[in-house]
Amino acid sequence: MTAQADDGIEANPARSRLASVFGLVGSSLGAIFLAGASVGFFSAHDPSRPLSTAGLLVGMGLVGGTVLCLGLAVRTVLGISRSARTEIVAPSVRKGRTLTVLSALLGAVIAVIMLIGQSQGIGAPPLALFSDAPLQGWAAIALIALTCTALPWITWAWHRAIDEHELDAYREGALYGLYAYSLLSFCWWLGARAGLLPSVNGVAVFMVTYTVWGAVWLWKRYR
């Protein structure tokens, strides 16, 4: 028998979990974006001159938005954790979820290193996290080390833990990601050659590809 919610609406744990995952991704990306904008905003300000009222309000808004998004992300993680403790799942599913959380934490660490390692200064772009802006040497070495060690281990362990349903969802997400990459990169390249678009930004194409991949994977996994 399908469980019913208190208000008589049929409960759907899978969709609720999917909404929580998308909420976590959205709030995390929002926190990273606003944190990067905050760093760029204050780094670009000349410390010898006081901030104007408008500048102060903008800075406070960026910092406040970052804190708000972080709070939403923490709240979502706590909610998912409570749900996971009460839900009866197979050990492989629990291990797969743990590794997914670890990969998300690794992504957050990578984003923080990129933010700190940016070559900031007066006149620096307000947000260079997803650009090809200069990066300090120690940050590049740390990021390469994490990408070549921790990430492959998490990926290998995750593939050994997941079931066929999640693997199929992951593969379908990868297929749609490849379609998105092919369409975006080719059309952008043609537009750039004709002078209709700026030069192809490889980082932007990379981010769109992985966004489509992850969105389709999560949708197929939890719908």
Disulfide bonds with the S-S distance in Angstrom:
none
